[in-house]
Amino acid sequence: MDPDFDFIIVGAGSTGTSISYYLRKYGGKVLLIDSKGIATGNTAKSSALIRTHYSNELIAAMGKYSFDVISNFDSIGFSGLHQPGMFFPFDEKYRDTAKENVEMLRGLGIKEVESSSREIEKHFPGISLSGFDYVVFEPLSGYADPVAVSNSYAEAARNSGVVVRVGKEAKRLESGNGKVKIHLNDGSTLTGKKVILATNVWTNKLLENSGVSKNKLFPITASMHSVIYLKRPAKFQGEKPVLWDPPNLAYYKMEGSTLLAAGSLDPEIDKKPVNIEDNLPEAAEYDYIEDYVSRLTDRIPGMGEATVVSSVTGLYDMTPDGQAIISSLDGLGLEGVYACVGLSGHGFKLSPAYGLITSEMVTDVPPERATFDWRKFSPDRFKEGKLITSKYTEIGTIY
């Protein structure tokens, strides 16, 4: 029998919905499934920053592509984009590296402005400027709504004929005879010519259930990241730029006119083992809140009057170099199965690029003619020592 679909995408977060959107133009029958719903997993817990300041040229180019899509999103749907700008301060150690990086980004057509710590002080009176020796400002960067973006992608795909089914959890895959069979949690099956996994930290569990041996699983680990939301004191309210604080390994997103979202840039967090089978917390732990509020008030003493409103905790699917795995799984014995996983915290902000790269790969666009060469994201790079490197190795994975 012929497969039910030409393409089946497993996982309807920002990446899976983006893939469905890009695949819609290739024709054929496309299905998007998710165990719960659109953007109900880790996408909904994203701090949703939109920026182009990366230190790897390939990732920066993907960042620019994704930024251009999100900032011109009306033809697709609603993005909720706000562009208050974003400050990137660096200490003396990273001054020359950051300057070189600015030139690289400008060469890609990205708007990077050399600024000063005094400009930051205008927005945050009383701020400590320690370690802010070289400052870069992205005037167009900011944040968007990851749930709205994902739903917009899914709706645009659905309007073009893509089938969307929620409450369908993939438990096991098997492939052969030119098709892939997906065994679902309710005992039913789906078949497709090609299946794409956008399954975050649950990827290896699905692969192991599908007969892939442990020594061949992807080098992906789960990392728990929390975001703390505070109500700003009156003197810090109003629209303000996002502030990165590398010396304190934290960032502060000024959301709307009254909220502040504080998160971590500490690479040590990604080294802490997380068992995804555990009953993981939905909110930040007390010690974490105390730690990052302390970092915030160390940087901006006036924020000591801020009030903690809420917090949320999500999972990053981390790889050894902090970048995605985008690849065929033929070598794992799953012919016709592909993956876009291991996004390492970049998922939402790079989701347009991930959707484009994956759709070109699975529709056999030659990599030399593709918008981005997906071969750079092969898992083989970890064995071959061809990692996708960052210039800011001590400032977490988000650079």
Backbone torsions as a table, in degrees:
resi	resn	phi	psi	omega
1	MET	NA	146.9	176.1
2	ASP	-68.7	148.6	175.3
3	PRO	-60.8	153.5	179.5
4	ASP	-66.6	-34.0	-174.8
5	PHE	-137.8	155.8	173.5
6	ASP	-77.5	-40.0	179.7
7	PHE	-135.3	134.9	172.0
8	ILE	-123.8	125.2	178.7
9	ILE	-104.3	126.0	-179.8
10	VAL	-104.0	113.6	-179.5
11	GLY	113.1	117.7	-174.1
12	ALA	-116.1	43.9	168.6
13	GLY	-83.3	-161.3	-177.4
14	SER	-63.4	-33.5	-179.7
15	THR	-75.1	-49.7	-178.8
16	GLY	-61.2	-40.8	179.4
17	THR	-68.8	-35.3	176.2
18	SER	-63.4	-43.0	177.6
19	ILE	-60.3	-43.1	179.8
20	SER	-62.1	-37.8	179.3
21	TYR	-64.4	-45.3	-177.9
22	TYR	-73.1	-31.5	-179.9
23	LEU	-72.2	-20.3	-174.1
24	ARG	-59.9	-29.0	-175.0
25	LYS	-81.6	-7.8	-177.5
26	TYR	-89.1	-3.7	-179.7
27	GLY	79.4	-178.1	-177.4
28	GLY	80.3	177.4	-177.8
29	LYS	-96.1	124.2	-176.8
30	VAL	-121.6	136.1	178.2
31	LEU	-125.8	135.1	173.5
32	LEU	-116.2	124.5	179.5
33	ILE	-124.7	155.5	175.7
34	ASP	-152.4	148.1	-176.9
35	SER	-69.9	-25.4	-177.1
36	LYS	-122.3	-63.0	-178.1
37	GLY	-179.7	-179.6	-179.4
38	ILE	-68.8	124.6	174.0
39	ALA	53.1	39.4	179.3
40	THR	-98.8	-4.5	-179.4
41	GLY	-98.4	-130.4	-175.4
42	ASN	-68.5	-23.0	176.1
43	THR	-57.9	-39.9	-177.8
44	ALA	-68.2	-14.2	-177.5
45	LYS	-103.9	6.4	-178.6
46	SER	-70.0	145.2	172.1
47	SER	-77.1	-10.2	163.4
48	ALA	65.6	29.9	177.6
49	LEU	-70.7	141.6	178.2
50	ILE	-119.4	115.1	-176.4
51	ARG	-149.6	172.0	178.0
52	THR	-128.0	4.3	-178.4
53	HIS	-82.2	93.6	171.8
54	TYR	-123.0	158.6	-177.6
55	SER	-105.3	-2.7	174.2
56	ASN	-104.5	129.4	-171.9
57	GLU	-62.0	-40.0	179.0
58	LEU	-62.5	-47.5	-178.1
59	ILE	-67.7	-36.8	177.4
60	ALA	-63.1	-40.6	177.3
61	ALA	-63.4	-40.0	175.2
62	MET	-65.6	-36.8	177.0
63	GLY	-62.9	-41.9	178.6
64	LYS	-64.8	-44.7	178.4
65	TYR	-58.2	-47.0	-178.0
66	SER	-65.7	-41.3	177.5
67	PHE	-60.0	-43.5	-179.6
68	ASP	-62.6	-37.8	178.4
69	VAL	-66.9	-49.6	-176.7
70	ILE	-65.6	-35.1	-177.8
71	SER	-80.6	-6.5	174.9
72	ASN	-130.0	52.8	-167.3
73	PHE	-91.1	-5.3	-172.6
74	ASP	-59.2	-30.7	-179.6
75	SER	-71.5	-15.7	179.7
76	ILE	-102.2	-45.3	-177.4
77	GLY	171.8	-141.5	-176.6
78	PHE	-112.3	129.0	-179.1
79	SER	-105.9	-20.9	-174.9
80	GLY	65.0	28.3	-175.4
81	LEU	-69.3	131.3	170.1
82	HIS	-120.8	139.1	-175.2
83	GLN	-126.5	69.6	179.4
84	PRO	-80.4	-5.4	-176.4
85	GLY	92.5	169.4	-173.8
86	MET	-149.3	127.9	177.8
87	PHE	-97.5	134.3	174.5
88	PHE	-121.8	95.1	178.2
89	PRO	-90.8	144.0	178.3
90	PHE	-129.1	150.7	176.2
91	ASP	-83.7	178.6	-175.0
92	GLU	-58.1	-35.3	-178.5
93	LYS	-58.5	-37.5	-175.9
94	TYR	-100.8	6.8	-175.2
95	ARG	-56.6	-54.0	-176.1
96	ASP	-65.8	-40.3	178.2
97	THR	-61.1	-45.3	-179.5
98	ALA	-64.7	-39.1	178.3
99	LYS	-62.9	-44.7	176.9
100	GLU	-61.4	-37.9	-178.9
101	ASN	-67.0	-38.5	177.3
102	VAL	-58.9	-42.2	179.7
103	GLU	-65.5	-39.8	177.1
104	MET	-61.8	-45.4	-178.2
105	LEU	-66.1	-40.4	177.0
106	ARG	-62.3	-35.6	177.2
107	GLY	-63.2	-24.7	177.0
108	LEU	-86.6	-1.6	-178.8
109	GLY	88.4	16.9	179.8
110	ILE	-89.7	137.9	-178.4
111	LYS	-83.4	105.8	177.5
112	GLU	-121.6	127.7	-177.1
113	VAL	-117.6	125.9	172.8
114	GLU	-71.9	128.1	-175.3
115	SER	-125.1	-152.9	-179.8
116	SER	-151.3	161.5	178.6
117	SER	-64.2	-27.5	179.6
118	ARG	-66.8	-31.1	175.9
119	GLU	-66.7	-37.9	176.2
120	ILE	-63.0	-41.3	-177.4
121	GLU	-62.2	-28.2	178.0
122	LYS	-63.2	-32.4	-179.3
123	HIS	-87.1	-27.5	-174.4
124	PHE	-132.2	78.8	-178.3
125	PRO	-56.2	137.4	178.2
126	GLY	84.5	3.0	-177.8
127	ILE	-65.2	143.7	171.5
128	SER	-78.1	128.2	-177.4
129	LEU	-100.1	12.7	-179.8
130	SER	-60.5	126.6	178.9
131	GLY	83.8	1.1	178.7
132	PHE	-98.6	69.6	-173.0
133	ASP	-88.8	-26.8	178.0
134	TYR	-139.9	125.0	-171.0
135	VAL	-122.3	130.9	174.9
136	VAL	-113.0	141.6	178.8
137	PHE	-126.1	130.6	172.5
138	GLU	-106.3	102.8	-173.1
139	PRO	-69.8	-18.3	-176.0
140	LEU	-101.7	-5.5	-176.6
141	SER	-79.5	168.2	-179.2
142	GLY	172.5	-126.3	-177.3
143	TYR	-153.3	161.2	-179.6
144	ALA	-138.0	-169.9	-177.9
145	ASP	-110.4	105.3	-175.1
146	PRO	-66.2	-32.2	178.9
147	VAL	-69.8	-42.6	178.5
148	ALA	-64.5	-41.8	179.3
149	VAL	-62.4	-46.5	-178.9
150	SER	-63.1	-44.4	178.1
151	ASN	-65.3	-34.7	177.7
152	SER	-66.7	-42.9	175.7
153	TYR	-58.7	-47.9	-177.3
154	ALA	-63.9	-41.0	-179.2
155	GLU	-68.0	-41.5	177.6
156	ALA	-63.9	-38.9	177.3
157	ALA	-65.7	-44.3	179.5
158	ARG	-60.6	-40.7	179.3
159	ASN	-66.7	-18.2	177.8
160	SER	-97.9	6.5	175.6
161	GLY	107.8	-3.8	176.5
162	VAL	-69.2	135.9	177.9
163	VAL	-90.1	132.1	179.6
164	VAL	-118.8	124.9	179.3
165	ARG	-131.8	124.4	177.4
166	VAL	-107.6	165.2	-174.4
167	GLY	77.4	18.7	179.9
168	LYS	-117.0	103.3	-178.0
169	GLU	-99.7	122.9	177.9
170	ALA	-76.4	124.0	-179.3
171	LYS	-104.8	-31.0	-175.8
172	ARG	-158.5	147.4	177.5
173	LEU	-119.4	147.0	168.1
174	GLU	-144.4	143.0	-176.4
175	SER	-131.7	155.9	179.3
176	GLY	159.2	155.9	178.0
177	ASN	57.4	35.4	174.0
178	GLY	77.0	17.7	178.2
179	LYS	-149.4	160.9	178.5
180	VAL	-119.5	130.4	177.5
181	LYS	-104.1	130.4	176.3
182	ILE	-107.2	120.5	175.3
183	HIS	-90.7	123.9	-175.3
184	LEU	-96.9	165.4	-177.1
185	ASN	-64.9	-22.2	-179.5
186	ASP	-90.7	8.0	178.7
187	GLY	91.1	-10.0	178.7
188	SER	-85.4	172.5	179.7
189	THR	-132.6	156.6	171.9
190	LEU	-128.4	148.5	176.2
191	THR	-126.9	142.2	178.1
192	GLY	-143.8	155.8	175.0
193	LYS	-67.7	-38.9	178.4
194	LYS	-138.2	141.0	179.2
195	VAL	-123.2	134.1	-179.4
196	ILE	-116.3	125.7	179.8
197	LEU	-95.9	120.8	171.4
198	ALA	-123.0	63.4	-162.0
199	THR	-113.1	14.4	168.3
200	ASN	52.0	-136.5	-173.4
201	VAL	-71.3	-10.6	-178.2
202	TRP	-90.5	2.9	-175.6
203	THR	-60.4	-51.6	-175.7
204	ASN	-65.1	-32.8	176.7
205	LYS	-62.5	-43.6	178.2
206	LEU	-65.3	-40.2	179.7
207	LEU	-66.4	-41.1	179.3
208	GLU	-65.3	-39.7	175.7
209	ASN	-62.5	-23.4	-177.2
210	SER	-93.8	9.2	173.5
211	GLY	97.6	5.3	177.6
212	VAL	-78.9	128.2	-178.1
213	SER	-69.4	154.7	-175.5
214	LYS	-57.7	-37.3	-176.7
215	ASN	-73.5	-6.2	178.4
216	LYS	-110.7	0.8	179.3
217	LEU	-67.5	160.4	180.0
218	PHE	-67.5	147.2	176.3
219	PRO	-78.2	67.1	-179.1
220	ILE	-116.4	130.8	174.6
221	THR	-122.3	152.1	177.5
222	ALA	-86.9	136.4	179.3
223	SER	-129.1	131.4	-175.3
224	MET	-94.9	121.2	-179.9
225	HIS	-122.1	134.8	-179.7
226	SER	-115.7	150.4	173.9
227	VAL	-124.2	130.3	-179.5
228	ILE	-105.1	132.1	178.8
229	TYR	-107.5	129.1	179.7
230	LEU	-127.0	151.0	170.4
231	LYS	-88.2	123.6	-177.4
232	ARG	-71.9	148.5	171.5
233	PRO	-61.1	157.0	-174.7
234	ALA	-53.8	-39.2	-175.3
235	LYS	-71.6	-11.9	178.2
236	PHE	-110.1	10.4	-179.4
237	GLN	-83.1	168.8	-172.7
238	GLY	101.4	167.6	-179.2
239	GLU	-69.3	127.4	-179.4
240	LYS	-139.1	155.9	-179.3
241	PRO	-70.9	158.3	171.6
242	VAL	-70.3	140.2	-179.3
243	LEU	-121.4	120.3	172.0
244	TRP	-89.0	143.2	-177.2
245	ASP	-131.5	70.3	-178.0
246	PRO	-56.1	-39.3	179.1
247	PRO	-58.8	-31.8	177.7
248	ASN	-98.3	4.8	179.2
249	LEU	51.4	49.3	-179.8
250	ALA	-146.9	165.0	171.9
251	TYR	-136.5	154.8	-177.3
252	TYR	-132.1	111.9	-179.1
253	LYS	-99.1	117.7	177.7
254	MET	-85.4	100.1	-173.4
255	GLU	-95.5	127.7	-176.7
256	GLY	61.3	-144.9	-179.3
257	SER	-106.7	-8.5	-174.6
258	THR	-128.1	-22.6	-175.1
259	LEU	-93.5	157.5	171.2
260	LEU	-133.6	130.0	175.6
261	ALA	-109.5	122.6	-179.2
262	ALA	-110.6	132.6	179.8
263	GLY	-139.8	178.0	-170.6
264	SER	-103.0	144.7	168.9
265	LEU	-116.2	17.5	-172.8
266	ASP	-85.3	115.0	-179.2
267	PRO	-65.8	-17.6	179.8
268	GLU	-65.2	-27.9	178.8
269	ILE	-59.2	-36.1	-176.3
270	ASP	-76.5	-5.7	178.5
271	LYS	-96.0	-6.5	-179.1
272	LYS	-82.9	122.1	-177.9
273	PRO	-65.0	138.1	177.7
274	VAL	-128.2	127.0	175.9
275	ASN	-95.2	112.0	-175.8
276	ILE	-68.8	-11.5	177.6
277	GLU	-82.1	-14.4	179.2
278	ASP	-72.0	163.3	173.6
279	ASN	-82.2	87.2	-171.3
280	LEU	-78.3	148.3	-178.4
281	PRO	-68.7	145.9	176.4
282	GLU	-88.6	-21.0	-178.6
283	ALA	-118.4	165.4	179.2
284	ALA	-69.7	145.6	177.1
285	GLU	-74.7	156.4	-174.3
286	TYR	-58.1	-44.5	-177.3
287	ASP	-61.8	-37.8	178.5
288	TYR	-64.8	-45.9	179.7
289	ILE	-60.1	-45.6	-179.6
290	GLU	-61.4	-41.4	-178.9
291	ASP	-63.0	-50.3	-172.9
292	TYR	-80.1	-25.7	170.6
293	VAL	-67.1	-36.8	177.0
294	SER	-64.0	-40.8	177.8
295	ARG	-64.2	-40.5	178.8
296	LEU	-62.1	-47.9	-176.4
297	THR	-74.3	-24.0	172.1
298	ASP	-64.5	-37.9	-179.7
299	ARG	-81.2	-44.9	-178.7
300	ILE	-125.4	88.8	-175.1
301	PRO	-53.5	-34.1	-179.4
302	GLY	-63.4	-18.1	177.7
303	MET	-74.1	-1.6	175.0
304	GLY	-62.3	-18.1	177.6
305	GLU	-89.7	-0.3	178.8
306	ALA	-69.1	154.7	-179.2
307	THR	-116.4	128.1	176.3
308	VAL	-68.2	126.4	-177.6
309	VAL	-100.7	-47.0	-177.4
310	SER	-166.4	178.7	174.4
311	SER	-154.6	163.6	179.5
312	VAL	-145.2	147.7	-179.8
313	THR	-127.4	130.6	178.0
314	GLY	-131.4	178.2	-176.3
315	LEU	-116.8	133.4	168.2
316	TYR	-94.7	141.7	171.8
317	ASP	-97.4	95.5	-169.9
318	MET	-88.2	139.4	170.4
319	THR	-110.2	167.6	-177.4
320	PRO	-59.1	-30.8	178.8
321	ASP	-105.9	7.9	176.4
322	GLY	71.6	23.7	178.2
323	GLN	-133.1	164.8	-168.7
324	ALA	-70.0	158.5	165.2
325	ILE	-106.3	118.7	178.2
326	ILE	-128.4	109.7	-166.5
327	SER	-165.1	158.3	165.9
328	SER	-74.9	150.9	177.7
329	LEU	-106.6	20.2	179.2
330	ASP	-54.3	-40.4	-177.4
331	GLY	-68.2	-12.1	177.5
332	LEU	-99.1	8.2	-179.7
333	GLY	84.7	13.6	179.5
334	LEU	-118.4	74.5	-178.8
335	GLU	-64.4	133.8	180.0
336	GLY	88.3	-0.2	177.8
337	VAL	-105.2	138.9	-179.4
338	TYR	-130.5	163.0	-179.8
339	ALA	-140.5	143.8	167.2
340	CYS	-130.2	91.4	-170.0
341	VAL	-142.3	-179.5	-179.9
342	GLY	66.2	41.7	-171.0
343	LEU	-76.1	-14.9	167.2
344	SER	57.5	35.8	176.9
345	GLY	90.9	-2.4	179.0
346	HIS	-95.0	-0.8	-166.1
347	GLY	-48.9	-57.7	-174.8
348	PHE	-69.4	-47.9	-173.7
349	LYS	-66.1	-24.7	179.0
350	LEU	-107.8	10.9	-174.6
351	SER	-58.9	-37.8	176.6
352	PRO	-60.7	-42.6	179.7
353	ALA	-66.5	-41.5	178.4
354	TYR	-61.4	-41.5	178.9
355	GLY	-62.7	-42.8	179.7
356	LEU	-66.5	-48.7	-178.6
357	ILE	-58.0	-48.0	-176.4
358	THR	-66.2	-41.4	-179.4
359	SER	-65.3	-37.3	177.8
360	GLU	-69.5	-37.3	179.2
361	MET	-63.6	-49.5	-173.7
362	VAL	-75.1	-15.8	176.6
363	THR	-100.1	15.5	171.0
364	ASP	64.4	30.7	169.7
365	VAL	-67.8	125.5	-179.3
366	PRO	-55.4	133.7	-175.6
367	PRO	-58.2	-30.0	178.7
368	GLU	-67.7	-23.3	-179.0
369	ARG	-106.6	-1.8	-179.2
370	ALA	-73.6	159.0	178.5
371	THR	-60.2	-44.3	174.4
372	PHE	-131.6	138.4	-177.6
373	ASP	-78.7	105.4	-176.2
374	TRP	-67.4	-15.2	179.7
375	ARG	-61.1	-24.2	177.1
376	LYS	-62.8	-21.7	-175.3
377	PHE	-102.4	13.4	178.5
378	SER	-64.6	142.3	175.8
379	PRO	-65.0	-15.6	178.0
380	ASP	-62.4	-21.0	-176.8
381	ARG	-62.6	-25.9	-178.6
382	PHE	-72.0	-33.6	176.6
383	LYS	-80.2	-32.8	-175.8
384	GLU	-87.4	-4.7	179.3
385	GLY	72.4	26.0	-179.9
386	LYS	-106.1	57.1	-175.5
387	LEU	-70.5	154.0	174.2
388	ILE	-88.5	104.6	-166.5
389	THR	-94.8	158.4	174.9
390	SER	-115.7	149.4	176.1
391	LYS	-83.9	-14.6	-176.3
392	TYR	-109.6	64.6	-168.4
393	THR	-68.2	-20.2	-176.1
394	GLU	-100.7	7.9	-176.0
395	ILE	-114.2	38.4	177.1
396	GLY	79.2	-171.2	-172.8
397	THR	-96.5	-9.5	-170.3
398	ILE	-81.0	-0.8	174.7
399	TYR	-95.2	NA	NA
